[in-house]
Amino acid sequence: MAKYISKKVVEMLITILLIVLIVFIMFELIPGNPARIMLGMNASNAQVAALEEELGYNQSIFVKIYRYFTDLMHGDLGFSFRFQKPVATLIKDALPYTLFLALYAFIFLIVLAVPLAILSAHKPNSIIDKTIRVMSETCLAIPPFFMAIILMLVFKTSQLALQGGNTDFIIDQAFKNYWMPALAIALSRLAMAMEFLRDAIIEQRESDYVKTAIGKGASRSRLLFSHVLRNSLVPFITVLGLILAEVFSGSIIIEQVFLIPGLGRILVTAVEARDFRLTQGIILLIAFIVVFVNFLVDFINQFIDPRMRQQKKLINRKKNFRIFRNKQKLSHESSRGEP
């Protein structure tokens, strides 16, 4: 297991380094002079040239990459000229709102998806099953921001400006105030999670071991919760990892509807002001979270399903056996003097 984790950590670090490099090069290729944008169109060429010299914008691409990676190693994401603050400080202040909203929506998603999937899989193609699937697919077709507007109309509240100008994140108030945006995000991702778990439960129920256990008189409820549901969690958790990354991205969009002071609001402001360093820092953070979630899902699956570990061991044994057989063959041919 330690060898497997080490391998996955190395793969994750390599992926992150490649993402950082690609994002940096993409922002370098964006047309426009950042120094000119900072100083305004009325600035003279001499002022623009002086600022480029100060910030290092006139250096070669290789020097810029080296400086950027060096700064990242020290936790420096650059300086935001729009907010006149370090990018790391802005992200640190806004991240709790976005992260809490994403996790809150993820909890809503699991609480709704699991019982609905079990209920839907109990009698496939029944009226209850078809009703649940139609409703979930309808929610899937509605964008999160429009789902938020529908919830506002249904509950007859706007829930705008939830913090009232307060920039401090208070978790008690967040649980009370953020349930509506969290529910809007969860409903838009409900169909995917529910369908995966429903299909996995139906597939497991039709397996030979379930039929054998039922034939021996085993309780259906015990089979469902002890075996069927547990064996169905591997594909479900895998898709949950993908959905969690989408939920985090969706929370950034939904923040604009509810005026939540998270990453979404400063990202929109940074894009409008062409604040490249701030935009770049937020994109790198999102990419890092997606890569880390995928690593975490793969790690959890190793504990849930021991068959994956046994399968990897079997593959390694077959590989080692083939290598051993090839070495034996080469040794036999060399002893016979064959070329």
Secondary structure, DSSP 8 states (H G I E B T S, - for coil): -HHHHHHHHHHHHHHHHHHHHHHHHHHHHSSS-HHHHHH-TTS-HHHHHHHHHHHTTTS-HHHHHHHHHHHHHTT---EETTTTEEHHHHHHHHHHHHHHHHHHHHHHHHHHHHHHHHHHHHSTTSHHHHHHHHHHHHHHHS-HHHHHHHHHHHTT----STTTT--S--HHHHHHHSHHHHHHHHHHHHHHHHHHHHHHHHHHHTSHHHHHHHHTT--HHHHIIIIIHHHHHHHHHHHHHHHHHHHHHHHHHHHHHHT--SHHHHHHHHHHTT-HHHHHHHHHHHHHHHHHHHHHHHHHHHHH-HHHHHHHHHHHHHHHHHHHHHHHHHHHHHHTT--
